Amino acid sequence: MNPKDKFREVLGLLSTFIGLIVAIAGMVVDDKVRNFFGILLYTKRILTVTEILNLAILFLSFYMIYAMPLTFVNEGEPKMLAKALHLPESKIEYNNNRANSLVRQLVAHTHGFILCMILFYALFFVVDCESISSHIADQWLDVIKVLINIFNLLGGCFIYLSFVTLYRTTLDENNQPRNYYGITVLFAIAYIISYVICSMTVEGAKRENVHFIFSIICGMYQGLAMALLFGRFISLEYYLKELTAGESKLSRLIYNYSVIFILPLYALAQALYGVLDKAQSHLDAPQSHDLAVFKSIVFLICFVGKTFYFIVLFHFIEKKYLHVCLHMLLANYRVPAIIIRSLDNDSYRIPHPPLTGNLTPLNGKKFNYKCIQIMGGDHSHGGNCELELLNVNENMFQWQLTGERTWRQEGGNDTIQHRVPFKWGSHKGIIFDDKTYIYRFTITADTEVNEGISFGKIILADDNKSIVALKGNYYQNRGGSVVWGQETIELVPE
């Protein structure tokens, strides 16, 4: 383990431990011990301690977390990655640029969250520190309350955008940002305008109720956003079990307990934020000590949650674990769809009577074929062919396919027509009596010959003798690796 990594782990854990000791000591020790520790541990100053702890971890994390791209140090690395993911080497560079762009997006949203939380805790510090708040007029304290809630909501918006970055498609085909934040911006604007208008049109107890309602809204919103984001982190931690197996026991404990227990607890604590705003108006009451302790406990949970969240995020980025997960998702994002389509293809479920006698000869019939590549690249290709039946015994039929691959389409872009079509043909095939088929094929290009196997089911016309389509999957070698996808061969109507 890198000594710097171990130092950072120990630093994070040490800061959390010291924070716990300081805050808890301020809650439970008697007056003599408080005097020994100093004025910061006095009951009404506990809040300032927890707020300073949160500010410290926020400033440290803003400096420590930055976008670290995944780069290849030699020509062999992208080749090995392409082989592991069953992708062409040209696709690896594209996916790597995309993964690095997504990491930059995530870090930018994290920095936005940190800045909002710095302003949030700084304003709370102003309100809770008596030596400062006593010199501020009441109307300005109301303004500060509004700003506290607004910055809390904006922090939740950045957390939600972090979740969107890991969940939805936020980049176009050129790896440029899409407009994925429009709804979030509109929600934030609607919240701010409504809050400002409501707080300006009422006074006294009604204004306190307005603060309470909007505190509940922003607290629940940030809690929901964190729950969504931390849910993605649980998925990432599951994929990274084998990667973290070689790390120290301390690192594995941090990953496991942080993601599964501490981060969800941090998300739950956000729902208590609205209660804090209600308690703030009662801090001068006789039970103000209990309210201060409660508020400090909530801020302490937030401090611990932030610390472990930033530690996990820093390690995911620095050790390139996040980049690896993104590469896996980009290489396999079509696989679930093809599996579902294969299992839920209605054409496979159409009831037919058993094959009887010979199928109708198809000599001279024209077919079009299309292949959608799932593993090994994001492109489609197709052409035309003829199918010739070669009868054998009973309900087993042989046939031969011959034709040309005439076009291809890369990544959903415009179709490219081959000036010199690739020759395409099969080495005979077999149709079984349950309407399944299998055949071996060869594609002859200018510089190479690719071979593969296709299997699936035939679709017959109403007469139960004429083949109108074949639908299945193909596996083919290409450039030293195996690619596969979905195949459709359909009769061209006369």
C-alpha positions as CSV (number, residue, x, y, z in Angstrom):
1,M,0.0,0.0,0.0
2,N,1.3,3.5,-0.9
3,P,2.5,5.3,2.3
4,K,0.6,8.4,1.2
5,D,-2.6,6.5,0.9
6,K,-2.2,5.0,4.3
7,F,-1.4,8.5,5.7
8,R,-4.6,9.9,4.2
9,E,-6.7,7.1,5.6
10,V,-5.2,7.6,9.1
11,L,-5.6,11.3,8.8
12,G,-9.3,11.0,7.9
13,L,-10.0,8.5,10.7
14,L,-8.0,10.6,13.2
15,S,-9.9,13.7,12.4
16,T,-13.2,11.9,12.8
17,F,-12.1,10.4,16.1
18,I,-11.0,13.7,17.5
19,G,-14.2,15.3,16.4
20,L,-16.2,12.7,18.2
21,I,-14.2,13.0,21.4
22,V,-14.4,16.8,21.4
23,A,-18.1,17.1,20.7
24,I,-19.1,14.3,23.1
25,A,-16.9,15.7,25.8
26,G,-18.6,19.0,25.5
27,M,-22.0,17.4,26.0
28,V,-21.3,15.2,29.0
29,V,-18.4,16.6,31.2
30,D,-19.1,18.7,34.2
31,D,-18.4,22.4,34.6
32,K,-14.9,22.0,36.1
33,V,-13.7,19.9,33.2
34,R,-15.3,22.3,30.7
35,N,-13.3,25.1,32.2
36,F,-10.2,23.0,31.8
37,F,-10.9,22.4,28.1
38,G,-11.8,26.0,27.5
39,I,-14.7,28.1,26.4
40,L,-15.2,26.2,23.2
41,L,-16.6,23.2,25.2
42,Y,-19.1,25.3,27.0
43,T,-22.6,24.1,26.4
44,K,-23.7,27.0,24.2
45,R,-20.5,26.7,22.2
46,I,-20.9,23.1,21.3
47,L,-22.6,24.1,18.1
48,T,-19.6,26.2,17.0
49,V,-17.3,23.2,17.6
50,T,-19.3,20.9,15.3
51,E,-19.7,23.6,12.7
52,I,-16.0,24.2,12.7
53,L,-15.4,20.5,12.3
54,N,-17.7,20.4,9.3
55,L,-16.0,23.4,7.8
56,A,-12.6,21.9,8.3
57,I,-13.5,18.6,6.5
58,L,-15.2,20.6,3.7
59,F,-12.1,22.8,3.1
60,L,-9.8,19.8,3.2
61,S,-12.0,17.7,0.8
62,F,-12.2,20.6,-1.7
63,Y,-8.4,20.6,-1.9
64,M,-8.0,16.8,-1.9
65,I,-10.7,15.7,-4.4
66,Y,-10.1,16.6,-8.1
67,A,-10.5,14.9,-11.4
68,M,-7.7,12.4,-12.0
69,P,-7.9,11.0,-15.5
70,L,-7.2,7.4,-16.4
71,T,-4.3,7.5,-18.9
72,F,-2.4,4.7,-20.6
73,V,1.4,4.7,-20.1
74,N,2.1,2.3,-22.9
75,E,0.5,0.8,-26.0
76,G,-0.1,-2.6,-24.4
77,E,-2.5,-1.3,-21.7
78,P,-5.4,-0.4,-24.1
79,K,-4.9,-3.7,-25.9
80,M,-5.2,-5.6,-22.7
81,L,-8.3,-3.6,-21.7
82,A,-9.8,-4.2,-25.1
83,K,-9.3,-7.9,-24.8
84,A,-10.7,-8.0,-21.3
85,L,-13.8,-6.1,-22.3
86,H,-14.2,-7.8,-25.7
87,L,-14.0,-4.5,-27.5
88,P,-12.1,-3.2,-30.5
89,E,-9.1,-1.2,-29.5
90,S,-10.5,2.0,-31.2
91,K,-13.5,1.8,-28.9
92,I,-11.3,1.7,-25.8
93,E,-10.0,5.2,-26.5
94,Y,-13.5,6.6,-27.0
95,N,-14.8,4.9,-23.9
96,N,-11.8,6.1,-21.8
97,N,-12.4,9.7,-22.9
98,R,-16.1,9.3,-21.9
99,A,-15.2,7.8,-18.5
100,N,-12.8,10.7,-17.8
101,S,-15.4,13.2,-18.8
102,L,-17.9,11.6,-16.4
103,V,-15.4,11.7,-13.6
104,R,-14.9,15.4,-14.3
105,Q,-18.6,15.9,-14.1
106,L,-18.9,14.1,-10.8
107,V,-16.0,16.1,-9.3
108,A,-17.5,19.4,-10.5
109,H,-20.8,18.6,-8.8
110,T,-18.9,17.5,-5.7
111,H,-17.1,20.8,-5.6
112,G,-20.4,22.6,-6.0
113,F,-21.8,20.7,-3.1
114,I,-18.8,21.5,-0.9
115,L,-18.9,25.2,-1.7
116,C,-22.6,25.3,-0.8
117,M,-22.0,23.5,2.4
118,I,-19.1,25.8,3.3
119,L,-21.5,28.8,3.0
120,F,-24.2,26.8,4.9
121,Y,-22.0,26.1,7.9
122,A,-20.4,29.5,7.9
123,L,-23.8,31.2,8.1
124,F,-24.9,28.7,10.8
125,F,-21.7,29.6,12.7
126,V,-22.6,33.3,12.5
127,V,-26.1,32.6,13.9
128,D,-24.9,30.2,16.7
129,C,-21.9,32.3,17.8
130,E,-23.4,34.7,20.4
131,S,-20.5,37.2,20.1
132,I,-21.4,37.7,16.4
133,S,-25.1,37.2,16.3
134,S,-25.8,39.6,19.2
135,H,-24.5,42.5,16.9
136,I,-26.8,41.6,14.0
137,A,-30.3,43.0,13.6
138,D,-33.3,40.7,13.6
139,Q,-34.2,41.4,10.0
140,W,-30.7,40.4,8.9
141,L,-30.9,37.2,10.9
142,D,-34.0,36.4,9.0
143,V,-32.1,37.0,5.8
144,I,-29.4,34.6,7.0
145,K,-32.0,32.0,7.8
146,V,-33.3,32.2,4.2
147,L,-29.7,32.0,2.8
148,I,-29.0,28.9,5.0
149,N,-31.9,27.1,3.6
150,I,-31.1,28.1,0.0
151,F,-27.5,26.9,0.3
152,N,-28.7,23.7,1.8
153,L,-31.1,23.1,-1.1
154,L,-28.4,24.0,-3.7
155,G,-26.1,21.5,-2.0
156,G,-28.8,18.9,-2.5
157,C,-29.1,19.9,-6.1
158,F,-25.4,19.2,-6.7
159,I,-25.7,15.8,-4.9
160,Y,-28.6,14.9,-7.1
161,L,-26.7,15.9,-10.2
162,S,-23.8,13.7,-9.0
163,F,-26.4,10.8,-8.9
164,V,-27.6,11.7,-12.4
165,T,-24.0,11.6,-13.7
166,L,-23.7,8.0,-12.5
167,Y,-27.2,6.9,-13.5
168,R,-28.3,8.6,-16.8
169,T,-26.6,9.5,-20.1
170,T,-25.2,13.0,-19.5
171,L,-22.9,13.1,-22.5
172,D,-23.7,13.1,-26.2
173,E,-22.0,10.9,-28.8
174,N,-19.1,13.5,-29.0
175,N,-18.6,13.2,-25.2
176,Q,-19.9,16.7,-24.7
177,P,-22.3,17.5,-21.8
178,R,-26.0,17.2,-22.5
179,N,-28.7,19.4,-20.9
180,Y,-29.3,17.0,-18.0
181,Y,-29.6,19.7,-15.3
182,G,-32.6,21.7,-16.7
183,I,-35.3,20.3,-14.3
184,T,-33.0,20.6,-11.3
185,V,-32.3,24.3,-12.1
186,L,-36.0,25.0,-12.5
187,F,-36.8,23.3,-9.2
188,A,-34.1,25.4,-7.4
189,I,-35.4,28.6,-9.0
190,A,-39.0,27.8,-8.0
191,Y,-37.9,27.0,-4.5
192,I,-35.9,30.2,-4.1
193,I,-38.6,32.5,-5.6
194,S,-41.4,30.9,-3.5
195,Y,-39.3,31.1,-0.3
196,V,-38.4,34.7,-0.8
197,I,-41.9,35.7,-1.6
198,C,-43.4,33.8,1.4
199,S,-40.9,35.1,3.9
200,M,-41.4,38.7,2.8
201,T,-45.2,38.7,2.9
202,V,-45.6,37.4,6.5
203,E,-44.2,38.4,9.9
204,G,-43.8,37.0,13.4
205,A,-44.8,33.5,14.1
206,K,-46.0,32.9,10.6
207,R,-42.5,33.8,9.3
208,E,-41.0,31.2,11.6
209,N,-43.5,28.6,10.2
210,V,-42.4,29.6,6.6
211,H,-38.8,29.0,7.6
212,F,-39.8,25.6,9.1
213,I,-41.7,24.5,6.1
214,F,-39.0,25.4,3.6
215,S,-36.3,23.8,5.9
216,I,-38.3,20.6,5.8
217,I,-38.5,20.7,2.0
218,C,-34.7,21.3,1.5
219,G,-33.8,18.8,4.2
220,M,-35.9,16.0,2.6
221,Y,-34.7,16.9,-0.9
222,Q,-31.1,16.6,0.1
223,G,-31.8,13.4,2.0
224,L,-33.5,11.9,-1.0
225,A,-30.6,13.0,-3.3
226,M,-28.1,11.5,-1.0
227,A,-30.0,8.2,-0.7
228,L,-30.0,8.0,-4.5
229,L,-26.3,8.8,-4.8
230,F,-25.3,6.5,-2.0
231,G,-27.4,3.7,-3.6
232,R,-25.1,4.0,-6.6
233,F,-22.1,3.8,-4.3
234,I,-23.4,0.5,-2.9
235,S,-23.6,-0.9,-6.4
236,L,-20.0,0.3,-7.1
237,E,-18.7,-1.2,-3.9
238,Y,-20.3,-4.5,-4.9
239,Y,-18.4,-4.5,-8.3
240,L,-15.2,-3.5,-6.5
241,K,-15.1,-6.4,-4.0
242,E,-12.4,-8.2,-6.0
243,L,-10.4,-5.0,-6.5
244,T,-10.4,-4.1,-2.8
245,A,-9.6,-7.7,-1.8
246,G,-5.9,-6.9,-2.2
247,E,-5.9,-3.8,0.0
248,S,-5.3,-3.6,3.7
249,K,-8.0,-4.7,6.2
250,L,-8.5,-1.1,7.2
251,S,-9.3,-0.1,3.6
252,R,-11.8,-2.9,3.2
253,L,-13.5,-1.9,6.5
254,I,-13.7,1.7,5.4
255,Y,-15.3,0.8,2.0
256,N,-17.7,-1.7,3.5
257,Y,-19.0,0.0,6.6
258,S,-18.9,3.5,5.1
259,V,-21.0,2.6,2.0
260,I,-23.4,0.2,3.7
261,F,-24.0,1.9,7.1
262,I,-22.5,5.4,7.6
263,L,-23.5,7.0,4.3
264,P,-27.2,5.9,4.6
265,L,-27.2,7.2,8.2
266,Y,-25.8,10.5,6.8
267,A,-28.7,10.6,4.3
268,L,-31.3,9.9,7.1
269,A,-29.9,12.8,9.2
270,Q,-30.9,15.3,6.5
271,A,-34.5,14.8,7.3
272,L,-33.8,16.2,10.8
273,Y,-32.6,19.5,9.4
274,G,-36.1,21.0,9.4
275,V,-36.4,20.2,13.1
276,L,-33.1,22.1,13.7
277,D,-34.7,25.2,12.3
278,K,-37.7,24.9,14.6
279,A,-35.3,24.3,17.6
280,Q,-33.2,27.3,16.7
281,S,-36.1,29.6,17.7
282,H,-36.1,28.0,21.2
283,L,-32.4,28.1,22.0
284,D,-33.0,30.8,24.7
285,A,-35.6,28.7,26.4
286,P,-34.8,26.8,29.7
287,Q,-34.4,23.6,27.7
288,S,-31.9,25.3,25.3
289,H,-29.1,23.0,26.6
290,D,-30.9,19.9,25.3
291,L,-31.7,21.6,22.0
292,A,-28.1,22.5,21.5
293,V,-27.0,19.0,22.3
294,F,-29.5,17.6,19.8
295,K,-28.4,20.0,17.1
296,S,-24.8,19.2,17.8
297,I,-25.5,15.4,17.5
298,V,-27.1,16.0,14.1
299,F,-24.1,18.1,12.9
300,L,-21.7,15.5,14.3
301,I,-23.5,12.7,12.3
302,C,-23.2,15.0,9.3
303,F,-19.5,15.5,10.0
304,V,-18.8,11.8,10.2
305,G,-20.9,11.1,7.1
306,K,-19.0,13.8,5.1
307,T,-15.7,12.5,6.2
308,F,-16.3,9.0,5.1
309,Y,-18.1,10.0,1.9
310,F,-15.1,12.1,0.8
311,I,-12.6,9.4,1.8
312,V,-14.5,6.8,-0.3
313,L,-14.9,9.2,-3.2
314,F,-11.3,10.2,-3.1
315,H,-10.1,6.6,-3.1
316,F,-12.5,5.6,-5.9
317,I,-11.1,8.4,-8.1
318,E,-7.4,8.2,-7.1
319,K,-7.2,4.4,-7.4
320,K,-9.2,4.6,-10.7
321,Y,-11.8,2.2,-9.3
322,L,-14.5,4.6,-10.6
323,H,-13.0,4.6,-14.0
324,V,-12.9,0.8,-14.1
325,C,-16.6,0.6,-13.2
326,L,-17.5,3.2,-15.9
327,H,-15.5,1.2,-18.5
328,M,-17.5,-1.9,-17.5
329,L,-20.8,-0.1,-17.8
330,L,-20.0,1.4,-21.1
331,A,-18.8,-1.9,-22.5
332,N,-21.9,-3.9,-21.3
333,Y,-24.8,-1.4,-21.3
334,R,-26.5,-3.1,-24.2
335,V,-26.2,-6.6,-22.7
336,P,-29.3,-6.6,-20.4
337,A,-31.5,-5.3,-23.3
338,I,-30.4,-8.1,-25.7
339,I,-30.9,-10.7,-23.0
340,I,-34.5,-9.5,-22.3
341,R,-35.3,-9.3,-26.0
342,S,-33.9,-12.8,-26.5
343,L,-36.0,-14.2,-23.6
344,D,-39.1,-12.2,-24.4
345,N,-39.3,-12.4,-28.2
346,D,-42.9,-13.1,-29.1
347,S,-41.9,-14.7,-32.3
348,Y,-40.3,-17.5,-30.3
349,R,-43.5,-18.1,-28.5
350,I,-45.9,-18.4,-31.5
351,P,-47.4,-21.9,-31.3
352,H,-46.9,-23.9,-34.4
353,P,-47.7,-27.5,-35.2
354,P,-44.6,-29.8,-35.6
355,L,-42.8,-29.6,-39.0
356,T,-44.2,-32.2,-41.4
357,G,-42.8,-33.2,-44.7
358,N,-40.4,-30.9,-46.6
359,L,-40.1,-27.2,-46.4
360,T,-41.0,-25.2,-49.4
361,P,-37.9,-24.8,-51.6
362,L,-36.5,-21.2,-51.5
363,N,-34.0,-21.3,-54.4
364,G,-33.7,-17.8,-55.7
365,K,-35.6,-16.1,-52.8
366,K,-34.0,-12.9,-51.6
367,F,-33.4,-12.1,-47.9
368,N,-32.1,-9.1,-46.1
369,Y,-30.1,-9.5,-43.0
370,K,-29.1,-7.2,-40.1
371,C,-26.8,-7.7,-37.2
372,I,-26.8,-5.5,-34.1
373,Q,-23.5,-6.0,-32.3
374,I,-23.8,-6.1,-28.5
375,M,-20.4,-7.1,-27.2
376,G,-17.3,-5.9,-28.9
377,G,-18.5,-2.5,-30.2
378,D,-21.5,-0.3,-30.8
379,H,-22.2,-0.8,-34.5
380,S,-24.7,-2.5,-36.8
381,H,-24.1,-4.1,-40.2
382,G,-26.1,-6.0,-42.8
383,G,-26.7,-6.8,-46.4
384,N,-28.5,-9.3,-48.6
385,C,-28.4,-13.1,-49.1
386,E,-30.1,-16.1,-50.7
387,L,-31.2,-19.2,-48.9
388,E,-31.1,-22.6,-50.6
389,L,-32.7,-25.6,-48.9
390,L,-30.9,-28.9,-49.0
391,N,-33.2,-31.6,-47.8
392,V,-32.1,-34.5,-45.7
393,N,-34.0,-37.2,-43.8
394,E,-37.2,-36.8,-41.8
395,N,-37.7,-33.4,-40.1
396,M,-34.1,-32.3,-40.3
397,F,-33.3,-29.9,-43.1
398,Q,-30.0,-28.5,-44.3
399,W,-29.6,-25.2,-46.2
400,Q,-26.9,-22.9,-47.4
401,L,-26.7,-19.1,-47.3
402,T,-24.7,-16.9,-49.7
403,G,-24.7,-13.1,-49.9
404,E,-22.9,-9.9,-49.3
405,R,-22.4,-7.4,-46.4
406,T,-23.2,-4.1,-48.0
407,W,-23.4,-1.5,-45.1
408,R,-22.4,-0.8,-41.6
409,Q,-23.4,1.9,-39.0
410,E,-21.0,3.0,-36.2
411,G,-22.5,4.3,-32.9
412,G,-25.8,5.3,-34.3
413,N,-24.2,7.6,-36.9
414,D,-25.0,7.7,-40.6
415,T,-25.0,4.4,-42.6
416,I,-21.8,3.7,-44.5
417,Q,-22.2,1.8,-47.8
418,H,-19.4,-0.6,-48.7
419,R,-17.9,0.2,-52.1
420,V,-16.7,-3.3,-52.3
421,P,-19.1,-5.5,-50.4
422,F,-17.8,-8.3,-48.1
423,K,-18.6,-11.8,-49.3
424,W,-20.7,-13.6,-46.8
425,G,-21.7,-17.3,-46.8
426,S,-22.5,-20.3,-44.7
427,H,-21.0,-23.8,-44.5
428,K,-24.5,-25.3,-44.5
429,G,-26.9,-25.1,-41.7
430,I,-29.5,-27.3,-39.9
431,I,-33.1,-26.7,-39.0
432,F,-34.4,-29.0,-36.3
433,D,-38.0,-30.1,-35.8
434,D,-38.5,-27.6,-32.9
435,K,-37.8,-24.7,-35.4
436,T,-34.3,-24.0,-34.0
437,Y,-31.4,-23.5,-36.4
438,I,-27.7,-23.4,-36.3
439,Y,-25.1,-22.6,-39.0
440,R,-21.4,-21.7,-39.4
441,F,-20.6,-18.7,-41.6
442,T,-17.6,-17.0,-43.1
443,I,-17.1,-13.3,-44.0
444,T,-14.3,-12.5,-46.5
445,A,-13.0,-8.9,-46.3
446,D,-10.1,-7.3,-48.1
447,T,-7.5,-8.1,-45.4
448,E,-9.0,-10.8,-43.3
449,V,-11.4,-13.7,-43.1
450,N,-13.8,-13.8,-40.1
451,E,-15.7,-16.9,-39.1
452,G,-18.6,-17.3,-36.7
453,I,-21.6,-19.3,-35.6
454,S,-25.3,-18.3,-35.6
455,F,-28.2,-19.9,-33.9
456,G,-31.9,-19.1,-33.2
457,K,-35.4,-19.9,-34.4
458,I,-37.0,-19.8,-37.8
459,I,-40.4,-18.1,-38.4
460,L,-42.7,-19.8,-40.9
461,A,-45.6,-18.5,-42.9
462,D,-49.2,-19.6,-42.3
463,D,-48.7,-22.7,-44.4
464,N,-46.1,-23.9,-41.9
465,K,-43.7,-24.6,-44.8
466,S,-42.3,-21.3,-46.1
467,I,-39.5,-19.6,-44.1
468,V,-40.1,-15.9,-43.8
469,A,-37.5,-15.0,-41.2
470,L,-34.7,-16.2,-39.0
471,K,-34.1,-14.5,-35.6
472,G,-31.2,-15.3,-33.3
473,N,-27.7,-14.5,-32.0
474,Y,-24.3,-14.7,-33.6
475,Y,-20.8,-15.1,-32.3
476,Q,-17.9,-14.1,-34.5
477,N,-14.1,-13.7,-34.2
478,R,-12.8,-10.2,-35.1
479,G,-9.3,-8.9,-34.7
480,G,-8.3,-11.7,-32.4
481,S,-11.3,-11.4,-30.1
482,V,-14.9,-12.6,-30.1
483,V,-17.8,-10.3,-30.7
484,W,-21.5,-11.2,-30.6
485,G,-24.9,-9.7,-31.1
486,Q,-28.5,-10.1,-32.4
487,E,-29.2,-11.4,-36.0
488,T,-32.3,-11.0,-38.1
489,I,-32.8,-12.4,-41.6
490,E,-36.1,-11.6,-43.3
491,L,-37.6,-12.5,-46.6
492,V,-37.8,-9.7,-49.1
493,P,-41.5,-9.5,-50.4
494,E,-41.9,-10.0,-54.1
